[in-house]
Amino acid sequence: KLNLNSRKIFNNKNELSLTEKESDIILFLKNSEKPVSIDELQTKVWGHSSKLDTHTVETHIYRLRKKISS
């Protein structure tokens, strides 16, 4: 369960605080009907219209995965 007001995600008895970008990523992925590319995340979540040579998306996904699996 995701609470957008408090930006917290709940699973059974666990509660995780999310950053604004992490909650944006989760919402975007939840509403996607197919797998999403890094370029698509960069465009839709970050609003970058051109291909940038950055690891921002990968870093956010890595940190989100690490947070969820802890």
Sequence and secondary structure as in RCSB ss.txt:
>XXXX:A:sequence
KLNLNSRKIFNNKNELSLTEKESDIILFLKNSEKPVSIDELQTKVWGHSSKLDTHTVETHIYRLRKKISS
>XXXX:A:secstr
 EETTTTEEEETTEEEE  HHHHHHHHHHHH SS   HHHHHHHTS   S     HHHHHHHHHHHHHH 
